[in-house]
Amino acid sequence: MLKKFVAFLSREDGASAVEYGLIVGLVAIAAVVVLLAMGGDLTTLFTQVQEALQSATGGGS
């Protein structure tokens, strides 16, 4: 019984899925932090792109 328990604890099946999940979570947190820090700059950039596209196509509103 003890051997089976030790063998169970030493198994690494599925560990990669947990590791990938942690990496995805950390990347998501980093993306949110960066987007929040750059929020004002991104709004300005998208507004400039929108205005440039509207003037290029002759669109108004």
N, C-alpha and C positions, 0 to 999 in steps of 0.2 A: 504494500500500500504506500509506504514512504517513497519507494522508487518511482511509482506512478506519479505521485505528487511532485517530486523533484523534476521528473521528466516534463510534467505539465508546465511548471514554472520556467523551465529552460527553453521551451518552444518559442520560436519567433514568428510563427505564422500569424499574419494579420498585423504585425508590428509596422510594416511599411504603410498600411492604410492609415493607421493612427498617426504616423509621422507625416504623411502627406496631408492629413487633415489639420495638423498643427501648423504646418507650413502655409497652407491656404489661409488659415485663420490669421496668422501673423502678417501675411501679405495684405489681407483685407484691412486689418487694423492700420497698417502703414499707409495704405492708399487713402483711407478715411482721414488720417492725420494730415497727410500732404494736401489733400483736397480742401480740408478746413483751413489750413494755414494759407493756402493760395486762393481762397474763395473769392476775394475781391479782385485779384488780378485776373482770374479766369472769367469772371463776369465781364470785366472790361474787354478782355480779348474776344469773347464771344459777341459782345455788342459791336465791336469794331468789324468783325467778320460779317455780321448780319448787315450792318450799314453798307459795307463794301459790296456785298452780294446784291442788295437792293438797288444801289446806284448803278451797278453793272448791268442789271436786268431792266432798269428803268422803272422798277416797282416803287410804289409809295408805301403807305402805311405798313 
